[in-house]
């Protein structure tokens, strides 16, 4: 291994062991899990309908897009209700 790689690795380790780095890493561990759970349970997407990596990648993109658009619509609707109420 190169010396430059070892320095980067040591610097990253120090950042992760800091208080802020630990809080960020814990948050990163939790965040994606809820998204996949919502997509599987709430959106009913448990299996890929297509076969092959390019098609599956496209399908994941569509599922993610739909999830994000529905999430944005819910946030906008909630904000509009606050303004009206």
C-alpha atoms as a printed R data frame, in Angstrom:
   type eleno elety resid chain resno       x      y       z
1  ATOM     1    CA   UNK     A     1   0.000  0.000   0.000
2  ATOM     2    CA   UNK     A     2   1.165  3.457  -0.732
3  ATOM     3    CA   UNK     A     3   1.989  5.972   1.942
4  ATOM     4    CA   UNK     A     4  -0.559  8.412   0.511
5  ATOM     5    CA   UNK     A     5  -3.328  5.800   0.818
6  ATOM     6    CA   UNK     A     6  -2.396  5.075   4.433
7  ATOM     7    CA   UNK     A     7  -2.503  8.806   5.279
8  ATOM     8    CA   UNK     A     8  -5.979  9.154   3.725
9  ATOM     9    CA   UNK     A     9  -7.127  6.072   5.581
10 ATOM    10    CA   UNK     A    10  -5.783  7.395   8.899
11 ATOM    11    CA   UNK     A    11  -7.398 10.804   8.328
12 ATOM    12    CA   UNK     A    12 -10.759  9.191   7.552
13 ATOM    13    CA   UNK     A    13 -10.490  7.009  10.654
14 ATOM    14    CA   UNK     A    14  -9.794 10.070  12.810
15 ATOM    15    CA   UNK     A    15 -12.801 11.898  11.369
16 ATOM    16    CA   UNK     A    16 -15.081  8.915  11.980
17 ATOM    17    CA   UNK     A    17 -13.884  8.595  15.573
18 ATOM    18    CA   UNK     A    18 -14.624 12.237  16.326
19 ATOM    19    CA   UNK     A    19 -17.967 13.132  17.899
20 ATOM    20    CA   UNK     A    20 -19.343 14.670  14.697
21 ATOM    21    CA   UNK     A    21 -18.078 11.814  12.565
22 ATOM    22    CA   UNK     A    22 -19.659  9.215  14.818
23 ATOM    23    CA   UNK     A    23 -23.014 11.029  14.762
24 ATOM    24    CA   UNK     A    24 -22.874 11.211  10.963
25 ATOM    25    CA   UNK     A    25 -22.003  7.530  10.569
26 ATOM    26    CA   UNK     A    26 -24.826  6.481  12.897
27 ATOM    27    CA   UNK     A    27 -27.280  8.627  10.929
28 ATOM    28    CA   UNK     A    28 -26.066  7.149   7.647
29 ATOM    29    CA   UNK     A    29 -26.659  3.630   8.938
30 ATOM    30    CA   UNK     A    30 -30.285  4.350   9.766
31 ATOM    31    CA   UNK     A    31 -31.472  6.587   6.912
32 ATOM    32    CA   UNK     A    32 -31.488  4.201   3.912
33 ATOM    33    CA   UNK     A    33 -33.162  1.398   5.837
34 ATOM    34    CA   UNK     A    34 -36.453  3.273   6.195
35 ATOM    35    CA   UNK     A    35 -36.535  4.137   2.500
36 ATOM    36    CA   UNK     A    36 -36.194  0.504   1.447
37 ATOM    37    CA   UNK     A    37 -38.824 -0.491   4.004
38 ATOM    38    CA   UNK     A    38 -41.259  2.111   2.661
39 ATOM    39    CA   UNK     A    39 -40.638  1.050  -0.922
40 ATOM    40    CA   UNK     A    40 -41.166 -2.602  -0.063
41 ATOM    41    CA   UNK     A    41 -44.151 -2.313   2.271
42 ATOM    42    CA   UNK     A    42 -45.953  0.893   1.309
43 ATOM    43    CA   UNK     A    43 -45.289  0.857  -2.416
44 ATOM    44    CA   UNK     A    44 -45.578 -2.925  -2.832
45 ATOM    45    CA   UNK     A    45 -42.310 -3.290  -4.699
46 ATOM    46    CA   UNK     A    46 -40.869 -6.556  -3.433
47 ATOM    47    CA   UNK     A    47 -39.481 -8.030  -6.671
48 ATOM    48    CA   UNK     A    48 -37.981 -6.752  -9.845
49 ATOM    49    CA   UNK     A    49 -40.236 -7.262 -12.818
50 ATOM    50    CA   UNK     A    50 -37.409 -7.171 -15.348
51 ATOM    51    CA   UNK     A    51 -34.232 -9.199 -15.784
52 ATOM    52    CA   UNK     A    52 -30.715 -8.024 -16.540
53 ATOM    53    CA   UNK     A    53 -28.636 -5.359 -14.834
54 ATOM    54    CA   UNK     A    54 -29.476 -2.477 -17.219
55 ATOM    55    CA   UNK     A    55 -33.210 -3.151 -16.925
56 ATOM    56    CA   UNK     A    56 -33.069 -3.603 -13.141
57 ATOM    57    CA   UNK     A    57 -31.097 -0.361 -12.828
58 ATOM    58    CA   UNK     A    58 -33.793  1.404 -14.832
59 ATOM    59    CA   UNK     A    59 -36.513 -0.141 -12.683
60 ATOM    60    CA   UNK     A    60 -34.784  0.951  -9.475
61 ATOM    61    CA   UNK     A    61 -34.533  4.439 -10.937
62 ATOM    62    CA   UNK     A    62 -38.265  4.543 -11.682
63 ATOM    63    CA   UNK     A    63 -39.144  3.208  -8.225
64 ATOM    64    CA   UNK     A    64 -36.854  5.764  -6.571
65 ATOM    65    CA   UNK     A    65 -38.258  8.573  -8.696
66 ATOM    66    CA   UNK     A    66 -41.826  7.618  -7.788
67 ATOM    67    CA   UNK     A    67 -40.899  7.406  -4.104
68 ATOM    68    CA   UNK     A    68 -39.246 10.832  -4.134
69 ATOM    69    CA   UNK     A    69 -42.085 12.474  -6.073
70 ATOM    70    CA   UNK     A    70 -44.707 11.074  -3.700
71 ATOM    71    CA   UNK     A    71 -42.627 12.214  -0.739
72 ATOM    72    CA   UNK     A    72 -42.284 15.720  -2.232
73 ATOM    73    CA   UNK     A    73 -46.038 15.885  -2.921
74 ATOM    74    CA   UNK     A    74 -46.795 14.938   0.704
75 ATOM    75    CA   UNK     A    75 -44.413 17.615   1.990
76 ATOM    76    CA   UNK     A    76 -45.931 20.245  -0.324
77 ATOM    77    CA   UNK     A    77 -49.452 19.268   0.710
78 ATOM    78    CA   UNK     A    78 -48.534 19.505   4.390
79 ATOM    79    CA   UNK     A    79 -46.965 22.932   3.846
80 ATOM    80    CA   UNK     A    80 -50.051 24.144   1.976
81 ATOM    81    CA   UNK     A    81 -52.309 23.006   4.813
82 ATOM    82    CA   UNK     A    82 -50.189 24.980   7.293
83 ATOM    83    CA   UNK     A    83 -50.499 28.108   5.157
84 ATOM    84    CA   UNK     A    84 -54.274 27.707   4.786
85 ATOM    85    CA   UNK     A    85 -54.932 26.762   8.410
